[in-house]
Amino acid sequence: MSKVCFCMLAFNSDWVLSPVLDLVQQYGPVVIAEGPVKYWQDQGYTTSTDKTNAIIEAHRLDPSTDIQVIHGQWPEKDEMQRALESMIPDDTTHVWIVDADETYKRDALEGMLCALDTCDAVSFKARSFWAGFRKWIGGFEAEYEVQRVMRWYPGATFETHRPPTVLSKDGKPFQDMLHIDSAMTSYGGLFMYHYSYVFPRQVKMKAQYYHDRDPNGTIPHWFENVYLPWASGARADLWGELYRLEQRHQGVHNWRPERRNATFTNWFEGRHPANIEAAIPQLQARFDAELAECLKEIQG
């Protein structure tokens, strides 16, 4: 029978971290590397300054959980991922990469756990929510092969975080072996629910990081000229204006249109995972507060 260890990297990522941990901690041990990569170290950070550490510690101290955490600073996320290897239990058969802003529906997660004995790797398609909880991003953001589950045993190693890659003892990536790809999981109705473009502060930090890494690849002043006008327009039900805003950039993504296909938004007609549904009143209140703060900063 398969035994899964959930592996997470965290830094200033408290938006949906608690609901995410609430879910995955029920199905196996969780190992977390917390702290900044060099880019954020250069901005003066040595650890998370939001509620990330408090949330992790509260969950770690719960006697019903098996959560380990290592705090540190790393050159990049590849090294951060490798820092988890020594904490993964020896009897682990698969590692499941879970970012602090992504989660699953319980029945989908349980169904996948039951199928892991037959495979070496599993990937998903994402529903990446945009400027709130009613819209998700289409195009390459929705079609991207999100690698998340890979076989593990003593001697296996993490190679990269982007994309998550585990090598077997002979140096071969497990996703080149018995792989359940995202076409198969999405056909079965299994998606990763991704809350990466929801909250204004979260999105501003993400936009800054990617623009500084690749200024020629991202839309200049995208946060001020695309995300904030869209988010405030949605609150005012100005959908015609938002349609024209999306047309201007062939969607809403921060990468320049020539670097990706169209990324227009879609209405979300289903239900969020139960752990998110239960928290939406609080999450929506935080979104509204952050939006008001960011708009005030721009205007003032």
MARTOR-154972 format. One line per 3 residues: number of its first residue (from 1); for each residue x, z, y negated of N, C-alpha, C. Coordinates in nm, 3 decimals, always signed. Each point is the difference from the previous one (the first is absolute). Layout:
N
NUM	X:Z:Y:X:Z:Y:X:Z:Y  ...
% end
This chain:
300
1	+0.085:+0.000:+0.120:-0.085:+0.000:-0.120:+0.088:+0.000:-0.125  -0.037:-0.082:-0.099:+0.082:-0.012:-0.120:-0.006:+0.127:-0.085  +0.111:+0.028:-0.067:+0.009:+0.110:-0.095:+0.055:-0.053:-0.130
4	-0.078:+0.016:-0.105:+0.032:-0.061:-0.129:+0.054:+0.105:-0.096  +0.102:-0.039:-0.075:+0.048:+0.079:-0.112:-0.023:-0.081:-0.127  -0.067:+0.060:-0.098:-0.029:-0.067:-0.126:+0.116:+0.025:-0.097
7	+0.049:-0.108:-0.061:+0.119:+0.006:-0.086:-0.039:-0.040:-0.142  +0.035:+0.083:-0.096:-0.043:-0.021:-0.139:+0.116:+0.019:-0.096  +0.005:-0.085:-0.104:+0.087:+0.018:-0.116:-0.087:+0.038:-0.117
10	+0.043:+0.097:-0.079:-0.084:+0.048:-0.109:+0.084:+0.032:-0.123  -0.049:-0.043:-0.115:+0.059:+0.037:-0.128:-0.106:-0.022:-0.108  -0.035:+0.107:-0.072:-0.104:-0.008:-0.103:-0.119:-0.083:+0.049
13	-0.057:+0.045:+0.110:-0.104:-0.079:+0.068:-0.118:+0.088:+0.040  -0.048:+0.081:-0.093:-0.101:+0.100:+0.037:-0.144:-0.048:-0.007  -0.026:-0.127:-0.034:-0.137:-0.044:-0.028:-0.093:+0.016:+0.121
16	+0.035:-0.061:+0.113:-0.083:+0.015:+0.120:+0.081:+0.061:+0.115  +0.111:+0.062:-0.033:+0.088:+0.057:+0.103:-0.072:+0.103:+0.086  -0.078:+0.088:-0.060:-0.065:+0.105:+0.078:-0.099:-0.058:+0.102
19	-0.091:-0.091:-0.038:-0.088:-0.061:+0.101:+0.076:-0.074:+0.109  +0.110:-0.066:-0.036:+0.078:-0.073:+0.100:+0.057:+0.098:+0.103  +0.060:+0.108:-0.048:+0.056:+0.099:+0.093:-0.109:+0.068:+0.082
22	-0.116:+0.026:-0.063:-0.111:+0.062:+0.071:-0.035:-0.080:+0.126  +0.007:-0.134:-0.010:-0.035:-0.084:+0.114:+0.112:-0.005:+0.104  +0.118:-0.045:-0.039:+0.102:-0.030:+0.100:+0.053:+0.124:+0.070
25	+0.000:+0.115:-0.066:+0.056:+0.120:+0.062:-0.078:+0.042:+0.124  -0.122:-0.053:+0.017:-0.081:+0.034:+0.116:+0.044:-0.073:+0.126  +0.086:-0.104:-0.015:+0.029:-0.089:+0.112:+0.147:+0.000:+0.042
28	+0.081:+0.083:-0.063:+0.139:+0.005:+0.041:+0.085:+0.064:-0.107  +0.126:+0.024:+0.032:+0.090:+0.057:-0.100:+0.021:-0.097:-0.116  +0.030:+0.055:-0.116:+0.024:-0.077:-0.122:+0.137:+0.039:-0.053
31	+0.083:-0.100:-0.029:+0.131:+0.026:-0.061:+0.003:-0.071:-0.134  +0.049:+0.069:-0.103:-0.007:-0.049:-0.137:+0.136:+0.011:-0.066  +0.043:-0.108:-0.065:+0.116:+0.004:-0.089:-0.053:-0.004:-0.142
34	+0.032:+0.103:-0.077:-0.050:+0.010:-0.138:+0.117:-0.004:-0.097  -0.014:-0.082:-0.104:+0.100:-0.004:-0.104:+0.018:-0.140:-0.056  +0.079:-0.013:-0.106:+0.013:-0.129:-0.068:+0.112:-0.087:+0.059
37	-0.020:-0.132:-0.009:+0.109:-0.094:+0.023:+0.080:-0.010:-0.130  +0.110:-0.076:+0.003:+0.092:-0.003:-0.114:-0.068:-0.040:-0.130  -0.094:-0.096:+0.006:-0.066:-0.044:-0.123:-0.062:+0.118:-0.073
40	-0.071:+0.087:+0.073:-0.065:+0.114:-0.064:+0.099:+0.113:-0.029  +0.107:+0.009:+0.079:+0.105:+0.095:-0.035:+0.058:-0.035:-0.137  +0.017:-0.130:-0.026:+0.054:-0.044:-0.129:-0.095:+0.031:-0.115
43	-0.128:+0.024:+0.031:-0.096:+0.040:-0.102:-0.003:+0.153:-0.018  +0.085:+0.070:+0.075:+0.011:+0.145:-0.015:-0.071:+0.082:+0.106  -0.056:-0.063:+0.103:-0.075:+0.073:+0.103:+0.092:+0.047:+0.112
46	-0.025:+0.119:+0.049:+0.067:+0.050:+0.120:-0.099:+0.029:+0.112  -0.127:+0.013:-0.034:-0.107:+0.023:+0.097:-0.132:-0.036:-0.068  -0.109:+0.005:+0.073:-0.131:-0.029:-0.059:-0.034:+0.103:-0.106
49	-0.064:-0.046:-0.108:-0.039:+0.089:-0.108:-0.151:+0.017:-0.010  -0.074:-0.065:+0.088:-0.145:+0.017:+0.005:-0.033:+0.103:+0.109  -0.111:-0.013:+0.067:-0.040:+0.097:+0.101:+0.043:-0.037:+0.143
52	+0.083:-0.103:+0.011:+0.041:-0.047:+0.134:+0.059:+0.112:+0.085  +0.097:+0.071:-0.054:+0.066:+0.106:+0.079:-0.096:+0.113:+0.037  -0.089:+0.036:-0.092:-0.096:+0.106:+0.028:-0.097:-0.042:+0.110
55	-0.044:-0.125:-0.003:-0.091:-0.050:+0.103:+0.068:-0.002:+0.136  +0.123:-0.051:+0.005:+0.073:-0.003:+0.127:+0.019:+0.142:+0.054  +0.039:+0.092:-0.087:+0.028:+0.136:+0.045:-0.127:+0.069:+0.051
58	-0.112:-0.023:-0.068:-0.126:+0.060:+0.046:-0.038:-0.050:+0.138  +0.019:-0.128:+0.024:-0.030:-0.055:+0.132:+0.103:+0.046:+0.103  +0.126:+0.007:-0.039:+0.105:+0.041:+0.095:-0.020:+0.143:+0.048
61	-0.048:+0.086:-0.089:-0.018:+0.142:+0.034:-0.127:+0.027:+0.080  -0.087:-0.099:+0.012:-0.120:+0.015:+0.082:+0.044:+0.012:+0.146  -0.033:+0.111:+0.068:+0.047:+0.019:+0.138:-0.053:-0.102:+0.099
64	-0.102:-0.074:-0.038:-0.056:-0.100:+0.092:+0.074:-0.133:-0.008  +0.100:-0.012:-0.088:+0.067:-0.129:-0.020:+0.145:+0.007:+0.048  +0.057:-0.119:+0.021:+0.141:-0.014:+0.033:+0.058:-0.098:-0.102
67	+0.043:+0.055:-0.114:+0.051:-0.081:-0.110:+0.139:+0.049:-0.037  +0.096:-0.093:-0.004:+0.134:+0.031:-0.046:+0.031:-0.084:-0.123  +0.078:+0.055:-0.091:+0.034:-0.072:-0.123:+0.147:+0.018:-0.030
70	+0.063:-0.107:-0.051:+0.135:+0.007:-0.051:-0.004:-0.045:-0.145  +0.059:+0.079:-0.089:+0.007:-0.034:-0.142:+0.139:-0.052:-0.031  +0.008:-0.102:-0.084:+0.131:-0.052:-0.035:-0.009:-0.112:-0.100
73	+0.113:-0.066:-0.022:+0.009:-0.119:-0.083:+0.074:-0.106:+0.082  -0.045:-0.125:-0.010:+0.054:-0.106:+0.082:+0.029:-0.124:-0.083  +0.092:-0.088:+0.047:+0.024:-0.125:-0.072:-0.124:-0.088:-0.006
76	-0.067:-0.015:+0.115:-0.123:-0.080:+0.007:-0.084:+0.050:+0.116  -0.114:-0.067:+0.020:-0.094:+0.049:+0.101:+0.049:-0.024:+0.143  +0.092:-0.093:+0.023:+0.055:-0.015:+0.135:+0.068:+0.129:+0.044
79	+0.084:+0.054:-0.087:+0.070:+0.125:+0.031:-0.098:+0.117:+0.009  -0.101:-0.002:-0.084:-0.103:+0.103:+0.002:-0.074:-0.001:+0.135  -0.031:-0.121:+0.050:-0.067:-0.014:+0.129:+0.089:+0.053:+0.113
82	+0.129:-0.034:-0.006:+0.090:+0.043:+0.107:+0.019:+0.152:+0.003  -0.022:+0.064:-0.114:+0.013:+0.146:-0.004:-0.103:+0.070:+0.089  -0.105:-0.072:+0.039:-0.104:+0.058:+0.084:+0.037:+0.003:+0.147
85	+0.097:-0.081:+0.040:+0.025:-0.021:+0.144:+0.026:+0.131:+0.074  +0.077:+0.090:-0.058:+0.036:+0.124:+0.070:-0.118:+0.094:+0.016  -0.109:-0.021:-0.075:-0.116:+0.088:+0.009:-0.106:-0.051:+0.097
88	+0.014:-0.123:+0.048:-0.099:-0.057:+0.090:+0.016:+0.062:+0.140  -0.106:+0.058:+0.055:+0.013:+0.066:+0.132:+0.049:-0.096:+0.108  +0.077:+0.053:+0.095:+0.059:-0.084:+0.105:-0.103:-0.067:+0.089
91	-0.118:+0.060:+0.013:-0.101:-0.059:+0.089:-0.089:-0.101:-0.071  +0.034:-0.036:-0.122:-0.078:-0.099:-0.076:+0.011:-0.137:+0.066  -0.113:-0.067:+0.017:+0.000:-0.136:+0.055:-0.018:-0.106:-0.108
94	-0.061:+0.037:-0.114:-0.021:-0.094:-0.110:+0.009:+0.075:-0.133  +0.053:-0.066:-0.101:-0.007:+0.052:-0.136:-0.103:-0.082:-0.077  -0.075:+0.070:-0.083:-0.103:-0.064:-0.083:+0.037:+0.028:-0.146
97	+0.044:-0.104:-0.070:+0.034:+0.013:-0.141:-0.130:+0.015:-0.079  -0.009:+0.103:-0.081:-0.120:+0.020:-0.082:+0.046:+0.041:-0.139  -0.025:-0.087:-0.098:+0.034:+0.033:-0.138:-0.100:+0.101:-0.055
100	+0.038:+0.066:-0.109:-0.083:+0.106:-0.057:-0.127:-0.053:-0.065  -0.011:-0.132:-0.014:-0.120:-0.058:-0.066:-0.080:-0.089:+0.094  +0.013:+0.021:+0.131:-0.073:-0.085:+0.096:-0.059:+0.084:+0.113
103	-0.114:-0.047:+0.050:-0.065:+0.075:+0.106:-0.085:-0.096:+0.084  -0.072:+0.056:+0.097:-0.076:-0.079:+0.098:-0.133:+0.068:+0.027  -0.093:-0.077:+0.052:-0.122:+0.061:+0.051:+0.032:+0.067:+0.133
106	-0.061:+0.114:+0.020:+0.035:+0.082:+0.116:-0.018:-0.076:+0.132  -0.111:-0.072:+0.016:-0.023:-0.069:+0.127:+0.103:-0.110:+0.023  +0.044:-0.066:-0.108:+0.102:-0.103:+0.013:+0.133:+0.061:+0.042
109	+0.036:+0.111:-0.063:+0.126:+0.065:+0.034:-0.001:+0.048:+0.144  -0.111:+0.064:+0.041:-0.008:+0.050:+0.137:+0.002:-0.114:+0.102  -0.069:-0.111:-0.033:+0.001:-0.115:+0.090:+0.139:-0.058:+0.016
112	+0.075:-0.004:-0.110:+0.135:-0.054:+0.007:+0.091:+0.091:+0.078  -0.015:+0.132:-0.017:+0.082:+0.094:+0.075:-0.020:-0.018:+0.151  -0.122:-0.030:+0.040:-0.030:-0.018:+0.143:+0.062:-0.128:+0.056
115	+0.033:-0.095:-0.088:+0.052:-0.130:+0.045:+0.152:-0.009:-0.004  +0.067:+0.104:-0.049:+0.143:-0.012:-0.025:+0.084:-0.011:+0.126  -0.049:+0.050:+0.113:+0.078:-0.010:+0.124:+0.032:-0.144:+0.035
118	-0.081:-0.093:-0.047:+0.014:-0.140:+0.039:+0.082:-0.082:-0.098  +0.055:+0.060:-0.106:+0.065:-0.083:-0.101:+0.123:+0.069:-0.059  +0.083:-0.082:-0.066:+0.122:+0.050:-0.063:-0.012:+0.008:-0.151
121	-0.097:-0.069:-0.059:-0.014:+0.000:-0.146:-0.141:-0.040:-0.037  -0.047:+0.051:-0.113:-0.135:-0.031:-0.050:+0.008:-0.019:-0.150  -0.069:-0.102:-0.050:-0.009:-0.019:-0.145:-0.146:-0.019:-0.040
124	-0.025:+0.015:-0.129:-0.136:-0.002:-0.054:-0.006:-0.088:-0.125  -0.120:-0.035:-0.038:-0.025:-0.052:-0.133:-0.052:+0.114:-0.086  +0.027:-0.011:-0.130:-0.035:+0.109:-0.090:-0.123:-0.034:-0.083
127	-0.075:+0.102:-0.031:-0.100:-0.006:-0.107:+0.059:+0.083:-0.114  +0.064:-0.070:-0.095:+0.068:+0.067:-0.110:-0.095:+0.012:-0.118  -0.040:+0.121:-0.031:-0.102:+0.021:-0.103:+0.061:-0.011:-0.138
130	-0.084:-0.043:-0.094:+0.046:-0.041:-0.132:-0.078:+0.070:-0.109  +0.071:+0.076:-0.084:-0.056:+0.061:-0.121:-0.129:+0.075:+0.028  +0.000:+0.079:+0.105:-0.118:+0.076:+0.039:-0.029:-0.021:+0.148
133	-0.125:+0.016:+0.038:-0.035:+0.001:+0.141:-0.103:-0.106:+0.037  -0.032:-0.091:-0.093:-0.103:-0.101:+0.026:+0.055:-0.139:+0.029  +0.127:-0.023:-0.032:+0.059:-0.132:+0.017:+0.130:+0.009:+0.080
136	+0.030:-0.109:+0.074:+0.129:-0.010:+0.069:+0.062:-0.136:-0.031  +0.132:-0.008:+0.019:+0.076:-0.117:-0.039:+0.008:-0.099:+0.116  -0.036:-0.125:-0.029:+0.009:-0.105:+0.101:+0.135:-0.070:-0.004
139	+0.005:-0.120:+0.059:+0.123:-0.078:+0.002:+0.105:+0.060:+0.090  +0.127:-0.016:-0.038:+0.109:+0.045:+0.088:-0.005:+0.150:+0.024  -0.055:+0.077:-0.096:-0.010:+0.145:+0.018:-0.089:+0.034:+0.118
142	-0.101:-0.084:+0.025:-0.094:+0.023:+0.110:+0.047:-0.064:+0.131  +0.085:-0.103:-0.009:+0.042:-0.072:+0.120:+0.136:+0.044:+0.052  +0.070:+0.081:-0.076:+0.136:+0.040:+0.037:-0.001:+0.077:+0.133
145	+0.101:-0.028:+0.083:+0.014:+0.068:+0.129:+0.063:+0.137:-0.023  -0.080:+0.105:+0.004:+0.049:+0.135:-0.030:+0.042:+0.067:+0.131  +0.130:+0.001:+0.026:+0.052:+0.060:+0.123:-0.004:+0.153:-0.013
148	-0.061:+0.066:+0.097:-0.014:+0.145:-0.011:+0.035:+0.078:+0.127  -0.024:-0.053:+0.118:+0.025:+0.076:+0.123:+0.108:-0.071:+0.082  +0.098:+0.078:+0.047:+0.107:-0.056:+0.082:+0.039:+0.099:+0.110
151	+0.045:-0.054:+0.111:+0.043:+0.086:+0.111:+0.121:+0.083:-0.043  +0.015:+0.116:+0.066:+0.111:+0.089:-0.032:+0.046:+0.072:+0.124  +0.130:+0.025:+0.010:+0.059:+0.087:+0.101:+0.138:+0.039:-0.050
154	+0.059:+0.105:+0.053:+0.135:+0.038:-0.043:+0.094:-0.120:+0.012  +0.067:-0.032:-0.108:+0.087:-0.117:-0.003:-0.056:-0.114:-0.083  -0.132:+0.001:-0.022:-0.058:-0.096:-0.094:+0.038:+0.041:-0.142
157	+0.001:-0.098:-0.091:+0.041:+0.029:-0.137:-0.086:-0.077:-0.100  -0.017:+0.058:-0.118:-0.061:-0.072:-0.110:+0.103:-0.095:-0.060  -0.040:-0.124:-0.022:+0.089:-0.095:-0.066:-0.034:-0.013:-0.148
160	-0.127:-0.029:-0.030:-0.042:-0.018:-0.140:-0.136:+0.066:-0.022  -0.030:+0.025:-0.127:-0.133:+0.048:-0.038:-0.088:-0.114:-0.052  +0.061:-0.101:-0.059:-0.076:-0.116:-0.048:+0.049:-0.125:+0.072
163	-0.070:-0.045:+0.106:-0.112:+0.066:+0.064:+0.049:+0.108:+0.097  -0.087:+0.095:+0.037:+0.041:+0.100:+0.098:+0.044:-0.065:+0.131  +0.122:+0.028:+0.041:+0.056:-0.064:+0.119:+0.075:+0.104:+0.081
166	-0.034:+0.008:+0.129:+0.071:+0.087:+0.094:+0.071:-0.089:+0.101  +0.127:+0.031:+0.026:+0.079:-0.073:+0.097:+0.008:+0.077:+0.131  -0.009:-0.072:+0.111:+0.019:+0.060:+0.131:+0.149:+0.026:+0.021
169	+0.035:+0.060:+0.113:+0.141:+0.032:+0.028:+0.088:-0.124:-0.002  -0.055:-0.115:+0.039:+0.080:-0.122:+0.002:-0.006:-0.077:-0.132  -0.056:+0.064:-0.105:+0.002:-0.060:-0.133:-0.111:-0.098:-0.029
172	-0.101:-0.007:+0.086:-0.111:-0.093:-0.022:-0.117:+0.072:-0.068  -0.063:-0.062:-0.101:-0.116:+0.063:-0.064:-0.121:+0.000:+0.093  -0.071:+0.111:+0.004:-0.113:+0.012:+0.091:-0.113:-0.096:-0.036
175	-0.010:-0.041:-0.128:-0.109:-0.094:-0.034:+0.024:-0.139:+0.057  +0.121:-0.024:+0.058:+0.024:-0.127:+0.070:-0.035:+0.009:+0.147  -0.054:+0.114:+0.042:-0.033:+0.019:+0.141:-0.153:-0.007:+0.017
178	-0.059:+0.098:+0.063:-0.146:-0.001:+0.022:-0.067:+0.048:-0.128  -0.046:-0.093:-0.081:-0.043:+0.028:-0.137:-0.149:-0.030:-0.015  -0.078:+0.099:-0.041:-0.139:-0.023:-0.041:+0.004:-0.028:-0.150
181	-0.021:-0.127:-0.037:+0.018:-0.038:-0.140:-0.127:+0.025:-0.081  +0.010:-0.024:-0.132:-0.112:+0.032:-0.089:-0.120:-0.091:+0.022  +0.021:-0.120:+0.052:-0.114:-0.086:+0.032:-0.086:+0.066:+0.108
184	+0.064:+0.062:+0.097:-0.072:+0.065:+0.109:-0.067:+0.129:-0.047  +0.072:+0.083:-0.075:-0.060:+0.126:-0.043:-0.115:-0.023:-0.100  +0.016:-0.097:-0.090:-0.109:-0.026:-0.095:-0.119:-0.062:+0.070
187	+0.023:-0.082:+0.103:-0.111:-0.055:+0.079:-0.080:+0.113:+0.064  +0.070:+0.108:+0.036:-0.067:+0.116:+0.057:-0.054:+0.097:-0.104  +0.010:-0.038:-0.127:-0.054:+0.084:-0.107:+0.089:+0.115:-0.041
190	+0.130:-0.007:+0.034:+0.094:+0.107:-0.032:+0.082:-0.040:-0.122  -0.013:+0.076:-0.108:+0.071:-0.028:-0.124:+0.072:+0.126:-0.047  +0.105:-0.022:-0.078:+0.065:+0.108:-0.072:-0.064:+0.006:-0.139
193	-0.051:+0.116:-0.038:-0.063:+0.017:-0.131:+0.106:+0.054:-0.096  +0.030:-0.083:-0.101:+0.119:+0.021:-0.083:-0.043:+0.031:-0.143  +0.040:+0.116:-0.048:-0.042:+0.046:-0.134:+0.120:-0.006:-0.095
196	+0.068:-0.114:+0.001:+0.126:-0.015:-0.072:-0.016:-0.053:-0.142  -0.113:-0.063:-0.031:-0.023:-0.054:-0.134:-0.126:+0.062:-0.061  -0.022:+0.127:+0.026:-0.122:+0.067:-0.044:+0.022:+0.077:-0.130
199	+0.089:+0.098:+0.002:+0.009:+0.096:-0.110:+0.097:-0.050:-0.108  -0.036:+0.011:-0.129:+0.084:-0.053:-0.106:+0.144:+0.049:+0.000  +0.022:+0.131:+0.017:+0.138:+0.050:+0.000:+0.078:-0.054:+0.118
202	-0.064:-0.006:+0.113:+0.062:-0.055:+0.121:+0.039:-0.146:-0.022  -0.092:-0.078:-0.057:+0.024:-0.143:-0.020:+0.108:-0.022:-0.105  -0.001:+0.080:-0.105:+0.101:-0.014:-0.104:+0.140:+0.024:+0.057
205	+0.014:+0.101:+0.086:+0.129:+0.030:+0.061:+0.044:-0.114:+0.092  -0.094:-0.052:+0.079:+0.029:-0.111:+0.090:+0.043:-0.124:-0.080  -0.074:-0.031:-0.109:+0.030:-0.118:-0.081:+0.138:+0.012:-0.063
208	+0.034:+0.118:-0.050:+0.131:+0.022:-0.061:+0.111:-0.024:+0.101  -0.017:+0.056:+0.121:+0.102:-0.012:+0.104:+0.025:-0.146:+0.036  -0.107:-0.076:+0.027:+0.018:-0.137:+0.045:+0.046:-0.092:-0.113
211	-0.043:+0.027:-0.122:+0.045:-0.084:-0.111:+0.149:+0.022:-0.027  +0.046:+0.123:+0.005:+0.142:+0.026:-0.023:+0.086:-0.055:+0.113  -0.053:-0.002:+0.121:+0.073:-0.057:+0.113:+0.006:-0.152:-0.008
214	-0.108:-0.062:-0.046:-0.008:-0.147:-0.002:-0.080:-0.045:-0.122  +0.060:+0.005:-0.120:-0.075:-0.034:-0.121:-0.046:-0.144:-0.005  +0.068:-0.091:+0.069:-0.042:-0.140:+0.002:-0.113:-0.026:+0.099
217	-0.027:+0.098:+0.086:-0.102:-0.021:+0.102:-0.135:+0.060:-0.034  -0.005:+0.087:-0.100:-0.124:+0.070:-0.034:-0.050:-0.041:-0.138  -0.127:+0.019:-0.024:-0.064:-0.037:-0.127:+0.042:+0.102:-0.107
220	+0.057:-0.047:-0.112:+0.041:+0.095:-0.105:-0.121:+0.078:-0.055  +0.020:+0.130:-0.023:-0.103:+0.087:-0.058:-0.131:-0.009:+0.080  +0.016:-0.015:+0.130:-0.118:-0.017:+0.088:-0.092:+0.120:-0.005
223	+0.057:+0.121:+0.001:-0.084:+0.119:+0.000:-0.088:+0.004:-0.125  +0.058:-0.028:-0.117:-0.075:+0.005:-0.126:-0.094:-0.118:-0.017  +0.039:-0.117:+0.053:-0.075:-0.122:-0.027:-0.093:-0.045:+0.112
226	+0.017:+0.057:+0.119:-0.087:-0.038:+0.113:-0.072:+0.122:+0.056  +0.078:+0.097:+0.050:-0.065:+0.113:+0.067:-0.090:+0.080:-0.093  +0.052:+0.046:-0.113:-0.081:+0.085:-0.089:-0.122:-0.073:-0.056
229	+0.011:-0.125:-0.048:-0.121:-0.070:-0.046:-0.102:-0.018:+0.113  +0.049:-0.026:+0.121:-0.093:-0.017:+0.113:-0.070:+0.132:+0.030  +0.078:+0.108:+0.011:-0.058:+0.130:+0.035:-0.101:+0.047:-0.104
232	+0.033:-0.015:-0.129:-0.093:+0.043:-0.105:-0.119:-0.094:-0.009  +0.020:-0.129:+0.027:-0.112:-0.095:+0.000:-0.097:+0.025:+0.114  +0.054:+0.041:+0.116:-0.088:+0.031:+0.113:-0.085:+0.122:-0.031
235	+0.058:+0.098:-0.068:-0.077:+0.119:-0.036:-0.114:-0.035:-0.095  +0.021:-0.105:-0.082:-0.102:-0.043:-0.096:-0.089:-0.113:+0.055  +0.019:-0.034:+0.128:-0.078:-0.106:+0.066:+0.016:-0.136:-0.068
238	+0.121:-0.031:-0.044:+0.027:-0.128:-0.066:+0.056:-0.099:+0.102  -0.083:-0.034:+0.099:+0.050:-0.077:+0.114:+0.034:-0.144:-0.038  -0.070:-0.056:-0.098:+0.034:-0.134:-0.044:+0.140:-0.006:-0.061
241	+0.032:+0.097:-0.081:+0.134:+0.006:-0.059:+0.106:+0.023:+0.107  -0.033:+0.079:+0.100:+0.097:+0.028:+0.106:+0.024:-0.125:+0.084  -0.104:-0.080:+0.022:+0.016:-0.127:+0.072:+0.098:-0.089:-0.075
244	-0.014:-0.009:-0.132:+0.091:-0.084:-0.078:+0.142:+0.056:+0.000  +0.012:+0.133:+0.001:+0.131:+0.062:+0.008:+0.069:-0.035:+0.132  -0.075:+0.003:+0.108:+0.058:-0.035:+0.130:+0.038:-0.147:+0.006
247	-0.082:-0.088:-0.060:+0.031:-0.142:-0.001:+0.132:-0.026:-0.072  +0.028:+0.076:-0.104:+0.119:-0.022:-0.082:+0.127:+0.017:+0.084  -0.003:+0.093:+0.096:+0.119:+0.029:+0.079:-0.019:-0.033:+0.148
250	-0.103:-0.078:+0.031:-0.029:-0.032:+0.140:-0.010:+0.127:+0.084  -0.073:+0.096:-0.055:-0.021:+0.126:+0.070:+0.050:+0.117:-0.082  +0.028:+0.110:+0.068:+0.035:+0.123:-0.072:+0.137:+0.057:+0.036
253	+0.068:-0.059:+0.097:+0.125:+0.060:+0.048:+0.109:-0.008:-0.105  +0.093:+0.100:+0.004:+0.106:+0.004:-0.099:+0.109:-0.106:+0.021  +0.009:-0.058:+0.119:+0.096:-0.109:+0.019:-0.052:-0.126:-0.069
256	+0.092:-0.078:-0.057:-0.037:-0.124:-0.066:-0.072:-0.092:+0.098  -0.100:-0.078:-0.048:-0.076:-0.087:+0.091:+0.087:-0.095:+0.082  +0.112:-0.048:-0.057:+0.086:-0.092:+0.075:+0.073:+0.067:+0.114
259	+0.000:+0.133:+0.004:+0.063:+0.075:+0.109:-0.099:+0.034:+0.112  -0.128:-0.027:-0.021:-0.101:+0.038:+0.100:-0.120:-0.092:-0.016  -0.093:+0.008:+0.095:-0.123:-0.078:-0.016:-0.097:+0.078:-0.089
262	-0.121:-0.053:-0.017:-0.099:+0.067:-0.083:-0.037:+0.136:+0.059  -0.021:+0.097:-0.089:-0.031:+0.137:+0.044:-0.124:+0.050:-0.075  -0.109:-0.075:+0.011:-0.124:+0.041:-0.066:-0.058:+0.122:+0.071
265	-0.080:+0.076:-0.074:-0.059:+0.120:+0.057:-0.127:-0.033:+0.078  -0.033:+0.086:+0.093:-0.121:-0.012:+0.081:-0.077:+0.131:-0.006  -0.133:-0.010:+0.001:-0.082:+0.121:+0.008:+0.017:+0.063:+0.137
268	+0.013:+0.131:+0.003:+0.009:+0.073:+0.126:-0.142:+0.037:+0.043  -0.042:-0.057:+0.113:-0.138:+0.018:+0.044:-0.013:+0.097:+0.116  +0.111:+0.054:+0.046:-0.007:+0.094:+0.111:+0.004:+0.144:-0.046
271	+0.055:+0.084:+0.083:+0.017:+0.141:-0.033:+0.148:+0.034:+0.012  +0.044:+0.087:-0.088:+0.136:+0.050:+0.010:+0.013:+0.091:+0.122  +0.124:+0.019:+0.049:+0.019:+0.099:+0.107:-0.058:+0.136:-0.041
274	-0.047:+0.075:+0.097:-0.072:+0.125:-0.029:+0.085:+0.099:-0.079  +0.132:+0.003:+0.025:+0.084:+0.094:-0.073:+0.008:-0.036:-0.148  -0.014:-0.128:-0.034:-0.003:-0.044:-0.140:-0.140:+0.020:-0.058
277	-0.102:-0.037:+0.077:-0.139:+0.016:-0.047:-0.024:+0.144:-0.046  +0.048:+0.095:+0.077:-0.025:+0.140:-0.034:+0.068:+0.041:-0.130  +0.107:-0.069:-0.035:+0.077:+0.038:-0.119:-0.031:-0.086:-0.122
280	-0.086:-0.102:+0.014:-0.020:-0.095:-0.110:-0.047:+0.065:-0.131  -0.089:+0.100:+0.000:-0.035:+0.061:-0.130:+0.123:+0.051:-0.075  +0.090:+0.069:+0.070:+0.120:+0.051:-0.065:+0.096:-0.114:-0.036
283	+0.012:-0.098:+0.089:+0.089:-0.113:-0.026:-0.049:-0.083:-0.118  -0.132:-0.020:-0.008:-0.056:-0.076:-0.112:+0.022:+0.073:-0.131  -0.015:+0.131:+0.001:+0.023:+0.079:-0.121:+0.145:-0.011:-0.045
286	+0.091:+0.001:+0.095:+0.141:-0.015:-0.037:+0.027:-0.141:-0.055  -0.058:-0.101:+0.064:+0.014:-0.137:-0.052:-0.048:-0.009:-0.144  -0.119:+0.053:-0.027:-0.056:-0.006:-0.136:+0.091:+0.070:-0.101
289	+0.053:+0.116:+0.037:+0.086:+0.074:-0.091:+0.131:-0.074:-0.027  +0.059:-0.056:+0.105:+0.125:-0.074:-0.018:-0.022:-0.126:-0.083  -0.113:-0.068:+0.022:-0.029:-0.120:-0.077:-0.014:+0.033:-0.148
292	-0.073:+0.107:-0.031:-0.018:+0.040:-0.140:+0.135:+0.034:-0.064  +0.087:+0.069:+0.075:+0.131:+0.037:-0.052:+0.085:-0.123:-0.027  +0.001:-0.094:+0.092:+0.082:-0.120:-0.016:-0.051:-0.087:-0.114
295	-0.130:-0.014:-0.014:-0.055:-0.077:-0.111:+0.034:+0.064:-0.133  -0.004:+0.133:-0.005:+0.033:+0.072:-0.124:+0.147:-0.022:-0.035  +0.087:+0.000:+0.100:+0.142:-0.022:-0.024:+0.025:-0.140:-0.057
298	-0.071:-0.100:+0.055:+0.017:-0.137:-0.048:-0.051:-0.013:-0.142  -0.112:+0.059:-0.028:-0.063:-0.014:-0.132:+0.072:+0.083:-0.107  +0.066:+0.109:+0.044:+0.061:+0.089:-0.098:+0.147:-0.019:-0.016
% end
